[in-house]
Amino acid sequence: MIAVAESNPAAGIIGSYQLSGSYVLWQGFSYPKALLSGREICRQIFLGGDPSFGFGTPTSLLYRADLVRSSAAFYPNPSPHADTSACFKYLKDSDFAFVYQVLCYERTHDRTQSSKSAETNRYSSAYANDLKEYGPYYLSPKECECRLNAILNQYHEFLAVNIFRFRGKEFWDYHRNRLKELGYPIGFSRLLKAGMTKIIREM
């Protein structure tokens, strides 16, 4: 990774393949292209459509030292997904490089932050927050609006389904507070519409 960083001084963040349990993650990159513009990769991730494509995790990333030193807090928020937010923040002014080798390993079990995030679906609110904060740097106003509406619709579909799974107070307090922070408090009519949309789609 250091060799790729030294060969591409414009790269602020360098990633690699990651072995997660028995699966190799971050396979969406186009070999042998080693350097992507920051704007290109951020647009691709925001516009979505490829679950195998992403920045990676702190385990699989190398950050350029001057970016880390550029502010008192490298991670821009206290959420479990602040590493993704940091990539969106710092790739405004730098590029992203990728090494086509498995250079890190992640142990998988139900106590990891990733497992907790997947079970509670922290990803939707984190994605919506990053989209509001950093989307305008990489997307047109229309693209931002479309992606935000899409993620909020998916988020409400998830919540509508979980009404029937009898989730506890902690679950609902978390999502109620997150949506309120984002400026989109939970509304019964939107949950009902999302639930009906989900039912029709499944049928």
C-alpha positions as CSV (number, residue, x, y, z in Angstrom):
1,M,0.0,0.0,0.0
2,I,2.9,2.3,0.8
3,A,4.4,1.6,-2.6
4,V,1.1,2.5,-4.4
5,A,0.8,5.7,-2.2
6,E,4.4,6.8,-3.1
7,S,3.7,6.1,-6.8
8,N,0.4,8.2,-6.7
9,P,1.1,11.3,-4.5
10,A,-2.4,12.7,-5.3
11,A,-4.0,9.7,-3.5
12,G,-5.1,10.7,0.0
13,I,-6.6,7.3,0.9
14,I,-5.5,3.8,-0.3
15,G,-7.6,0.7,0.0
16,S,-7.2,-3.0,-0.7
17,Y,-9.1,-6.3,-0.8
18,Q,-10.2,-7.4,2.7
19,L,-10.9,-11.0,3.8
20,S,-14.1,-10.9,6.0
21,G,-14.6,-14.3,7.4
22,S,-14.4,-16.4,4.3
23,Y,-15.4,-13.6,1.9
24,V,-13.2,-11.2,0.0
25,L,-14.7,-7.7,0.1
26,W,-14.4,-4.6,-2.1
27,Q,-14.2,-6.4,-5.4
28,G,-16.0,-3.8,-7.5
29,F,-12.8,-2.0,-8.7
30,S,-11.7,-2.3,-12.3
31,Y,-8.3,-4.0,-12.4
32,P,-5.6,-2.8,-13.1
33,K,-6.7,0.8,-12.6
34,A,-4.9,1.9,-9.4
35,L,-6.0,5.5,-9.1
36,L,-9.5,7.0,-9.1
37,S,-10.4,10.6,-8.7
38,G,-12.0,11.4,-5.4
39,R,-15.0,12.8,-7.2
40,E,-15.4,9.7,-9.3
41,I,-15.4,7.2,-6.5
42,C,-17.6,9.3,-4.2
43,R,-20.2,9.7,-7.1
44,Q,-20.1,6.0,-7.7
45,I,-20.8,5.2,-4.1
46,F,-23.5,7.8,-3.6
47,L,-25.3,6.8,-6.8
48,G,-25.1,3.2,-5.6
49,G,-26.1,0.0,-7.4
50,D,-23.0,-2.1,-6.7
51,P,-22.8,-3.6,-3.1
52,S,-19.3,-4.9,-3.8
53,F,-18.0,-1.4,-4.3
54,G,-17.0,0.8,-1.4
55,F,-14.2,2.6,0.4
56,G,-13.5,-0.3,2.7
57,T,-13.1,-0.2,6.5
58,P,-10.3,1.4,8.7
59,T,-8.7,-2.1,8.7
60,S,-8.3,-2.0,4.9
61,L,-7.4,1.7,4.5
62,L,-4.2,3.7,4.6
63,Y,-4.7,7.4,5.2
64,R,-2.2,10.1,4.0
65,A,-0.5,11.6,7.1
66,D,-1.2,15.3,6.2
67,L,-4.9,14.6,5.9
68,V,-4.9,13.0,9.4
69,R,-3.0,16.0,10.8
70,S,-5.2,18.6,9.0
71,S,-7.8,18.7,11.8
72,A,-8.1,18.0,15.5
73,A,-10.6,15.2,14.8
74,F,-10.0,13.2,11.7
75,Y,-13.4,11.4,11.9
76,P,-16.0,14.1,11.3
77,N,-18.8,12.7,13.6
78,P,-19.1,10.2,16.5
79,S,-21.2,7.6,14.6
80,P,-19.9,4.0,14.1
81,H,-19.6,4.9,10.4
82,A,-17.6,8.0,10.7
83,D,-14.8,6.3,8.7
84,T,-17.0,6.5,5.6
85,S,-17.9,10.1,6.4
86,A,-14.1,10.8,6.6
87,C,-13.6,9.4,3.1
88,F,-16.3,11.6,1.7
89,K,-14.8,14.6,3.5
90,Y,-11.2,14.2,2.5
91,L,-11.7,12.9,-1.1
92,K,-13.0,16.3,-2.0
93,D,-9.4,17.4,-2.4
94,S,-7.5,14.1,-3.0
95,D,-7.8,10.9,-5.0
96,F,-8.3,7.2,-4.0
97,A,-5.9,4.4,-4.8
98,F,-6.5,0.7,-4.7
99,V,-4.2,-2.3,-4.3
100,Y,-5.5,-5.5,-5.9
101,Q,-4.3,-7.8,-3.1
102,V,-5.9,-9.2,0.1
103,L,-3.9,-7.3,2.7
104,C,-6.2,-7.4,5.8
105,Y,-8.5,-9.7,7.7
106,E,-11.7,-9.1,9.6
107,R,-13.1,-11.5,12.2
108,T,-16.8,-11.9,11.9
109,H,-19.1,-12.5,14.9
110,D,-22.3,-11.0,16.2
111,R,-20.6,-8.6,18.6
112,T,-18.8,-6.5,15.9
113,Q,-20.0,-3.0,15.1
114,S,-20.8,-4.3,11.6
115,S,-23.1,-7.0,12.9
116,K,-24.8,-4.6,15.3
117,S,-25.2,-2.1,12.5
118,A,-26.7,-4.6,10.1
119,E,-29.1,-5.9,12.7
120,T,-30.4,-2.5,13.7
121,N,-29.9,-1.0,10.2
122,R,-27.7,2.0,11.2
123,Y,-26.6,2.2,7.6
124,S,-29.7,4.0,6.3
125,S,-29.4,7.0,8.6
126,A,-25.6,7.1,8.2
127,Y,-26.0,7.1,4.4
128,A,-28.7,9.8,4.5
129,N,-26.5,12.0,6.8
130,D,-23.5,11.6,4.5
131,L,-25.7,12.4,1.5
132,K,-27.0,15.6,3.1
133,E,-23.5,16.7,4.3
134,Y,-21.3,15.7,1.3
135,G,-23.6,14.9,-1.6
136,P,-23.6,18.5,-2.9
137,Y,-19.8,18.3,-3.5
138,Y,-20.2,15.3,-5.8
139,L,-23.8,15.2,-7.2
140,S,-26.1,17.7,-8.9
141,P,-29.0,19.1,-6.9
142,K,-31.4,16.8,-8.8
143,E,-29.2,13.7,-8.2
144,C,-29.0,14.6,-4.4
145,E,-32.7,14.9,-4.2
146,C,-33.4,11.7,-6.0
147,R,-30.9,9.7,-4.0
148,L,-32.2,11.2,-0.7
149,N,-35.8,10.4,-1.5
150,A,-34.8,6.8,-2.5
151,I,-32.9,6.2,0.7
152,L,-35.7,7.7,2.9
153,N,-38.2,5.5,1.1
154,Q,-36.1,2.4,1.7
155,Y,-35.6,3.4,5.3
156,H,-39.3,3.8,5.9
157,E,-40.0,0.4,4.2
158,F,-37.5,-1.2,6.6
159,L,-39.3,0.5,9.6
160,A,-42.8,-0.4,8.3
161,V,-41.7,-4.1,8.1
162,N,-40.3,-4.0,11.7
163,I,-43.6,-2.8,13.1
164,F,-44.7,-6.5,12.8
165,R,-41.5,-7.8,14.3
166,F,-42.3,-6.3,17.6
167,R,-39.0,-4.5,18.1
168,G,-38.3,-3.0,21.5
169,K,-38.2,0.6,22.8
170,E,-34.4,0.9,22.2
171,F,-34.8,0.1,18.5
172,W,-37.6,2.6,17.9
173,D,-35.9,5.3,20.0
174,Y,-32.8,5.0,18.0
175,H,-34.5,5.4,14.6
176,R,-36.9,8.1,15.8
177,N,-34.0,10.2,17.1
178,R,-31.9,9.6,14.0
179,L,-34.7,10.6,11.6
180,K,-35.5,13.7,13.8
181,E,-31.8,14.7,13.7
182,L,-31.8,14.4,9.9
183,G,-34.9,16.6,9.7
184,Y,-37.3,13.9,8.7
185,P,-39.3,12.8,11.8
186,I,-41.2,9.5,11.5
187,G,-44.7,10.1,10.2
188,F,-47.5,7.5,10.3
189,S,-48.7,8.3,6.8
190,R,-45.2,7.8,5.3
191,L,-44.8,4.5,7.2
192,L,-48.2,3.3,5.9
193,K,-47.3,4.3,2.4
194,A,-43.9,2.6,2.6
195,G,-45.5,-0.6,4.0
196,M,-48.1,-0.8,1.2
197,T,-45.4,-0.2,-1.4
198,K,-43.3,-3.0,0.1
199,I,-46.3,-5.4,0.1
200,I,-47.2,-4.6,-3.5
201,R,-43.6,-5.1,-4.6
202,E,-43.4,-8.5,-2.8
203,M,-46.7,-9.6,-4.4
